[in-house]
Amino acid sequence: MRKYTEEIIEHIANTHHRDDIYDEEESDLAARVNQYSYFQLEEVLVDEIDIDWNVDEDLVEKYSEFTTEPPIIVLESNQKTIIDGTHRVVVCKNKKIKTIKAYVGKI
C-alpha cells in the first residue's frame, strides 16, 4: 500500500491524537516526512531498526499492555531510522517480536 506525504502526516497526527504536527516542537518530524515523495507499507525486521532516541519508560510500559498489533511506524528510506514509532519499536524488541509494519519513505 502506498501513501503520500500528506497521508503520512495525517497518520502520525491520528496516532498521537493531535490535530497538527507542524508546531515548533515537531517541526523536524514534518520536515523528515516531507523529504519523501511517498511511503510504501512494508514488513521490516525489528532488530534492524535503530533506537536513537531516549524513550519514556512509562509510555513503553503502557504500550506493552496492549494486546493488539502496534500501530504502523514510519521509517526513513534505509528502513533503520525511525521517523515515528520509537516507543512501539522498543515494545516489540522487549517482547521479542520479529517484524513490524512500517511506512517506508521513497523518493
Secondary structure, DSSP 8 states (H G I E B T S, - for coil): -EEEHHHHHHHHHHHTT-S-S-SGGGHHHHHHHHTSSEEEEEEEEGGGSB--S---HHHHHHHHT--S----EEE-TTSSBEEE-HHHHHHHHHTT--EEEEEEEE-
